[in-house]
Amino acid sequence: MAFRYVSSMVLATAFMGSANSDELCVKAVPGGEPILDVEVEQPYRIVRHPRQFPGLNGLLVHAFNRQQLLLFDGTSLSPVDADYPHIWGRADGTGLKQANDGWFYGLGAKPRQIFKLAPNGSNWLPITETENYKYAHFDSGSGELHLTLGAKRATIKGGQLNETVPFPFEEKNRLLSIRTFSSASTRLAVTVPLDVKRNRQLARELWAQRNFGDWQKIKVPEDVIVPEKVNSTEADVDGEMIRLFSAPPANSIFLSLKSSSPEFVGSAPVAKWQQHGSSGKWLGWTPSVLAEKSTRLGAIREVIEPPKLLLIEDQSIDAVRIDAVQPKETGSNQRFSFFTYIHEDLTFGRTLIRAKDGFVSFDGSSFYEETTLRSERIGELARIQNLGGRILLQSRSGLFELNGDLSVSKIASFPIDQPWPHEVKLGYMPESDVYIASDRSSGKLHWSNDLVAFNTLSDAARIDQIAAVLPTPEAALLIGDVSADVKVPQFAS
């Protein structure tokens, strides 16, 4: 069985030292060879979760089965030996916090220590006093990192650590998250009582501080689930209200600022929320309502109520159900039988909502069933991507471009007849203005400058998948098998 290596596609100048920018080169990437048996069969496991990471010049990827991080610099893959970032420190980004003053903080877990990166810096430095910290809570509003260091408390701001005193509510509660809303002169904190061992989700409490005064516990109805991570919850703030649009399973919570201390004035059903930018209104799909049903093969979870689309007006606390828009069914009557997604505003002032027969658009005041975006026209479950400033829809039925008037144009010259999204991956190299497409079923790589004329890589290389594109130095990280460097023209002839 032939090995599958990690390859790259770059401008020839990046590899060959040539000034000919009309030429591309595909070559094997040193350090991309499979080491484990599972990587021979599934080489994508070498380059999982590619992302750019502050302080590192290149793409950080996760060699998943090795529990190792690698850095792609445009030519090769090499292990990341620094203490931070590291896989146990959540190098996927959940342990990375960026303050509003430009400082970055890394919540290290192995070693268990806080790391810092100065604005425009290139070296992560450990904060030695934080070794073996117990808890770390980042305030995304103030840029402060609140730490529990044994029996002590400390705060890091501007890269400096200062010892502080516990919050007054910490005597009987454990802090879960904290967030400052500067425009409302308010801080919110979510806690859970120390003596609660079960149903901790329903036991969460919400605290508020106005104008650096005393902390007050907000009275929230018992059946309302307070969000655990208020620091990352979507929020809408004006002079009279803070609206927290939480992700499932928490409720969205609305607080009035008209009195000296914030007051609970309402909540919205559990839903996945997305704001329509220009109108300030919020759209959300509720989860399916499930019930357990006994069968001769055992218990199954059955959908008894499909998702519902909700609309909340700007500065309102009332959720209105939009019955005219029904969710897209995706298969059997089981837990994941509906595909609900709301695409944020593209470039046309409208939000696209995936619905029963295709897409419905919302312009801030009305919903429109887009006949050009029906499934019978663009295919089932078309994937929307913004590549090089062009909005593309990809499905088994073909590759389409979404125009400013929400009409669609099929890219008839696209060389793959049925570009299933799970088989065909698209990418864009901005500096060279090249669109690329990999086809796992055939092992072909195609590219184009204008999405009209396409080139196809010769049989000298088999490319299964585009893993990621590194903007600078520009290179596309590919998964496949290439026995020797392959030079190809950038422009289709």
C-alpha positions in Angstrom: 0.0 0.0 0.0 1.4 3.4 -0.9 1.9 6.0 1.8 -0.1 9.2 1.7 2.0 12.2 2.5 1.1 15.8 3.4 1.9 17.9 0.3 1.8 21.6 -0.4 0.9 23.8 -3.4 2.8 27.2 -3.5 3.9 29.8 -5.9 7.1 28.7 -7.5 9.0 31.7 -6.0 8.3 30.3 -2.5 10.1 27.0 -3.3 12.2 27.5 -6.4 13.5 31.0 -6.1 12.0 31.9 -9.4 10.5 35.2 -10.3 7.9 33.5 -12.5 4.6 34.1 -10.7 2.7 32.3 -13.4 3.9 29.0 -12.1 2.7 26.8 -9.2 4.6 24.0 -7.6 3.3 20.9 -5.7 5.8 19.0 -3.6 6.0 16.8 -0.5 6.2 18.5 2.8 9.2 17.3 5.0 7.8 16.3 8.4 4.4 15.3 6.9 5.2 11.6 6.6 2.9 9.2 8.5 4.4 7.7 11.6 1.5 5.7 13.1 -0.3 3.0 11.3 -3.6 4.9 11.5 -1.9 7.9 9.8 -1.0 5.7 6.8 -4.6 4.9 6.2 -5.9 8.3 7.3 -3.2 11.0 6.8 -5.7 13.8 7.6 -5.0 12.9 11.2 -1.6 14.5 10.9 -3.0 18.0 10.2 -6.2 18.3 12.2 -7.6 21.7 13.3 -5.3 24.0 11.3 -5.3 27.6 12.5 -3.1 30.6 12.8 -1.9 31.2 16.3 -0.5 34.4 17.8 3.3 34.4 18.2 3.8 31.7 15.6 4.6 32.3 11.9 2.7 29.7 10.1 -0.2 27.3 10.6 -0.5 25.3 13.8 -1.9 21.8 13.2 -2.7 19.0 15.6 -1.2 15.5 14.9 -4.2 14.1 16.6 -3.2 10.5 17.4 0.3 11.6 18.5 -1.1 14.3 20.9 1.5 16.6 19.2 1.4 20.1 17.7 3.1 20.8 14.4 3.9 24.1 12.7 3.6 24.5 8.9 5.7 27.4 7.7 4.9 27.1 4.0 7.6 24.5 3.3 7.7 22.0 6.1 6.1 20.7 9.2 8.0 20.7 12.5 7.1 20.0 16.1 6.2 22.9 18.4 8.5 22.4 21.4 7.5 25.5 23.4 5.7 25.0 26.6 2.8 27.0 25.1 0.8 26.4 23.0 0.5 22.7 23.6 -2.3 20.2 23.1 -3.2 19.9 26.8 -3.4 23.7 26.9 -6.2 23.6 24.4 -4.3 24.8 21.3 -7.6 24.7 19.4 -8.2 28.2 20.9 -10.5 27.6 23.9 -7.5 28.2 26.2 -6.4 31.3 24.3 -7.7 34.6 25.5 -7.1 38.0 23.8 -7.5 41.1 25.9 -8.8 44.4 24.5 -5.4 46.0 25.2 -3.6 43.6 22.8 -2.2 41.1 25.3 -2.8 37.4 24.8 -3.0 34.9 27.7 -2.7 31.1 27.4 -4.3 28.9 30.0 -1.7 26.2 30.3 -2.6 22.8 31.6 0.6 20.8 31.1 2.4 22.5 32.7 -0.4 24.1 34.6 0.6 27.7 34.3 -0.5 31.0 32.7 1.5 32.2 29.7 1.4 35.7 28.2 2.2 37.2 24.8 2.8 41.0 24.5 1.0 43.0 21.8 2.9 42.2 18.5 5.1 39.9 20.4 6.6 36.6 19.2 7.5 34.8 22.4 5.1 33.2 24.9 6.4 33.8 28.5 5.3 31.9 31.6 4.1 33.8 34.5 5.9 31.9 37.2 3.7 33.0 40.1 0.7 31.2 38.5 2.2 27.7 38.6 -0.4 25.2 39.7 -3.3 27.7 39.5 -6.7 26.2 40.4 -9.1 28.3 38.3 -8.8 31.0 35.6 -11.7 33.2 34.5 -11.2 35.7 31.7 -13.3 38.9 31.6 -13.7 39.6 27.9 -15.0 43.1 28.6 -12.2 44.4 30.9 -9.4 42.2 29.5 -8.6 40.9 33.0 -7.8 37.3 33.9 -9.0 36.4 37.4 -7.1 33.5 39.1 -7.5 31.3 42.1 -4.0 30.4 43.4 -4.6 28.1 46.3 -6.2 30.3 49.0 -5.1 33.5 47.2 -6.8 35.4 44.4 -5.0 37.4 41.7 -5.8 39.4 38.6 -3.6 39.8 35.5 -4.1 42.9 33.3 -1.6 44.4 30.9 0.6 41.4 31.4 1.0 42.2 35.1 -0.1 40.0 38.0 -1.5 41.6 41.1 -2.9 40.0 44.2 -6.5 40.7 45.0 -9.2 39.7 47.5 -12.0 37.1 46.7 -15.3 38.4 45.4 -17.8 38.7 48.2 -20.0 36.0 46.7 -17.2 33.5 46.7 -17.6 32.8 50.4 -20.4 30.3 49.6 -20.2 30.0 45.8 -17.7 29.1 43.1 -17.2 31.5 40.3 -18.0 30.1 36.8 -17.5 33.2 34.6 -17.4 37.0 34.8 -17.9 39.8 32.2 -17.7 43.6 32.3 -20.1 45.7 30.1 -18.3 49.0 30.1 -21.0 50.9 28.2 -23.5 49.9 30.9 -21.1 50.4 33.8 -22.1 46.8 34.8 -20.3 43.6 35.7 -22.1 40.2 35.7 -20.9 37.0 37.3 -22.2 33.5 37.2 -21.7 31.2 40.2 -22.8 27.9 41.6 -23.2 27.2 45.4 -20.4 25.2 46.9 -22.8 22.8 48.6 -24.7 21.8 45.4 -23.6 18.4 44.0 -26.5 17.6 41.7 -28.4 19.5 39.1 -25.8 22.2 39.2 -27.1 23.6 35.9 -30.4 24.7 37.5 -28.5 25.9 40.6 -26.5 28.6 38.8 -26.8 32.1 40.1 -26.4 35.5 38.4 -24.8 38.4 40.2 -24.4 42.0 39.2 -22.3 45.1 40.1 -23.2 48.6 39.0 -20.7 51.5 39.0 -18.2 49.5 41.1 -20.7 49.3 44.0 -21.9 46.3 45.9 -22.5 42.9 44.2 -26.2 42.0 44.2 -27.7 38.6 43.4 -30.3 38.8 40.6 -33.6 37.0 41.2 -34.1 34.6 38.3 -37.1 32.2 38.1 -36.2 28.6 39.1 -37.1 27.2 35.7 -34.7 29.5 33.8 -31.2 28.1 33.1 -28.5 30.8 33.6 -25.7 30.5 31.0 -22.5 29.1 32.4 -20.1 31.2 30.3 -21.3 34.8 30.4 -17.9 35.9 29.1 -18.5 34.3 25.7 -22.3 34.6 25.5 -23.7 36.7 22.6 -24.9 40.0 24.1 -26.8 43.1 23.0 -26.4 46.2 25.2 -28.1 49.6 25.2 -28.6 52.2 27.8 -31.6 50.5 29.4 -31.1 46.7 28.9 -28.6 43.9 28.7 -29.8 41.0 26.6 -27.8 37.8 26.9 -28.4 35.4 23.9 -27.2 32.1 25.2 -26.5 28.9 23.4 -28.4 25.7 24.4 -29.1 24.4 26.9 -29.3 27.8 28.7 -32.1 30.3 28.3 -31.5 33.8 27.0 -31.8 36.3 29.8 -32.9 40.0 29.6 -31.9 42.5 32.3 -33.3 46.0 32.9 -30.8 48.7 33.8 -33.5 51.3 34.8 -32.9 50.9 38.6 -29.7 51.0 40.6 -29.2 47.2 40.3 -30.0 45.2 37.2 -33.3 43.4 37.3 -34.5 40.2 35.5 -37.3 41.2 33.2 -37.7 38.2 31.0 -36.1 35.2 29.2 -36.4 33.6 25.8 -36.7 29.9 25.0 -33.6 27.8 24.5 -32.4 28.4 20.9 -29.3 28.9 18.6 -29.4 32.6 18.0 -28.0 34.8 15.2 -28.3 38.6 14.9 -29.4 40.3 11.7 -26.8 43.1 11.6 -28.5 46.1 10.2 -31.8 45.7 12.0 -30.5 44.5 15.4 -33.1 41.8 15.4 -32.4 38.2 16.5 -33.3 34.9 14.9 -33.1 31.5 16.6 -34.0 27.9 16.0 -35.2 26.0 19.0 -34.0 22.4 19.5 -36.2 19.5 18.6 -38.5 18.2 21.5 -37.6 14.6 22.1 -39.3 11.7 23.9 -38.1 8.3 24.7 -39.9 5.4 23.1 -39.7 1.7 23.9 -39.2 -0.7 21.0 -38.4 -4.4 20.8 -34.8 -3.4 20.1 -34.7 -1.1 23.1 -35.4 2.5 23.9 -35.0 5.2 21.2 -35.4 9.0 21.3 -38.1 10.2 19.0 -38.9 13.7 17.8 -42.3 14.8 19.0 -42.0 18.5 18.0 -39.6 19.8 15.3 -37.5 23.0 15.7 -39.3 26.3 15.6 -37.9 29.6 14.2 -38.1 32.5 16.6 -37.7 36.3 16.1 -37.0 38.9 18.8 -37.2 42.5 17.8 -34.5 45.1 18.6 -34.7 46.1 22.3 -37.6 43.6 22.8 -37.9 40.7 25.3 -40.6 38.9 23.4 -39.9 35.9 21.1 -42.3 35.6 18.2 -42.7 32.2 16.5 -42.4 32.3 12.7 -44.6 29.4 11.6 -44.2 30.2 7.9 -40.6 29.0 8.0 -40.2 25.3 8.6 -37.0 23.4 9.3 -35.2 21.2 6.8 -35.6 17.5 7.5 -32.5 15.4 7.0 -33.5 11.8 7.4 -35.1 9.4 9.9 -37.2 10.5 12.8 -34.4 10.4 15.3 -32.5 13.0 17.3 -30.6 14.6 14.5 -33.4 14.6 12.0 -33.4 18.4 11.2 -30.7 20.6 9.8 -31.2 24.1 11.2 -28.7 26.9 10.4 -28.9 30.7 10.1 -26.1 32.2 7.9 -24.9 35.6 9.1 -25.3 38.5 6.7 -23.3 38.0 3.6 -22.8 41.1 1.5 -26.4 41.7 0.5 -28.0 42.9 3.8 -30.0 39.7 4.1 -29.7 36.7 6.4 -30.2 33.3 4.8 -32.1 30.7 6.8 -31.9 27.0 5.8 -35.5 25.9 5.6 -37.7 23.0 4.4 -37.3 23.5 0.7 -34.1 25.5 0.4 -33.3 28.9 1.7 -35.5 31.7 3.1 -34.0 35.2 3.4 -34.7 37.9 6.0 -33.9 41.6 5.3 -34.7 42.9 8.7 -38.4 43.3 8.2 -39.8 40.4 6.1 -39.1 36.8 5.2 -38.8 35.8 1.5 -38.9 32.4 0.0 -36.1 32.5 -2.5 -37.2 30.5 -5.5 -33.7 30.6 -7.0 -32.4 29.0 -3.8 -34.8 26.1 -3.7 -33.3 22.6 -3.2 -34.6 21.5 -6.6 -32.5 24.2 -8.2 -29.2 24.2 -6.1 -29.4 20.7 -4.6 -30.0 19.3 -1.1 -28.1 20.8 1.8 -26.0 23.1 -0.3 -22.9 24.4 1.6 -22.4 28.2 1.5 -18.8 29.5 1.4 -17.3 33.0 1.0 -14.1 32.5 -1.0 -12.2 35.5 -2.5 -15.2 37.7 -2.0 -17.4 35.4 -4.0 -20.3 33.6 -2.4 -20.3 29.9 -3.6 -22.9 27.2 -3.0 -21.8 23.6 -3.3 -23.9 20.5 -3.4 -24.2 17.2 -5.3 -26.0 19.2 -8.0 -22.9 21.4 -8.8 -21.1 24.5 -7.9 -23.1 27.8 -8.0 -22.3 31.5 -7.4 -24.7 33.6 -5.4 -25.2 37.0 -7.0 -26.1 40.3 -5.3 -29.8 40.0 -6.2 -29.8 36.4 -4.6 -30.0 34.8 -8.1 -27.6 32.0 -8.7 -25.4 31.1 -11.6 -24.1 27.6 -12.1 -20.4 27.3 -12.8 -20.9 25.0 -15.7 -17.2 24.6 -16.4 -16.4 23.2 -12.9 -14.6 19.9 -13.7 -16.4 17.8 -11.0 -19.9 16.7 -12.0 -21.2 15.9 -8.5 -19.1 17.9 -6.0 -20.4 16.4 -2.7 -19.2 18.7 0.1 -17.8 15.7 2.1 -15.8 14.6 -1.0 -14.8 17.9 -2.6 -13.0 20.7 -0.7 -12.6 24.2 -1.9 -9.9 26.7 -1.1 -8.7 30.2 -2.1 -5.1 31.5 -2.3 -5.6 35.3 -2.0 -2.1 36.6 -3.0 -2.1 34.6 -6.3 -5.9 34.9 -6.7 -6.2 31.1 -7.3 -9.3 29.0 -6.4 -8.4 25.3 -5.8 -10.6 22.2 -5.5 -9.7 18.7 -4.3 -11.7 15.6 -5.2 -11.1 12.7 -2.8 -12.9 10.2 -5.0 -10.6 10.8 -8.0 -7.5 12.2 -6.3 -7.5 15.1 -8.7 -6.6 18.7 -7.8 -8.1 21.5 -10.0 -7.5 25.3 -9.9 -8.7 28.4 -11.6 -8.1 32.2 -11.5 -11.6 33.1 -12.6 -13.9 30.1 -11.9 -14.4 29.8 -15.7 -11.2 28.1 -17.0 -9.8 25.3 -14.9 -6.5 23.4 -14.8 -6.1 19.9 -13.5 -2.9 18.5 -11.8 -1.3 15.7 -13.7 -1.3 12.1 -12.6 2.2 12.6 -11.0 0.4 13.5 -7.8 -2.7 12.3 -6.1 -4.4 14.9 -3.9 -7.2 13.7 -1.6 -8.0 16.9 0.4 -7.2 20.5 1.0 -6.3 20.8 4.6 -5.8 24.6 4.9 -4.4 27.7 3.2 -1.5 29.7 4.7 -1.8 33.3 3.6 1.9 34.3 4.3 4.1 32.9 2.9 1.3 31.8 0.7 0.9 28.0 0.5 -2.0 25.5 0.4 -1.4 22.5 2.7 -2.7 19.4 0.9 -3.2 15.7 1.8 -2.1 13.3 -0.8 0.8 11.5 -2.5 3.4 13.2 -4.6 6.6 11.4 -5.5 8.5 14.4 -7.0 8.0 18.1 -7.3 5.3 19.0 -9.9 5.5 22.4 -11.6 2.2 23.5 -13.1 1.0 26.7 -14.8 -1.0 29.0 -12.5 -3.3 30.2 -15.3 -5.5 27.9 -17.3 -4.7 27.7 -21.0 
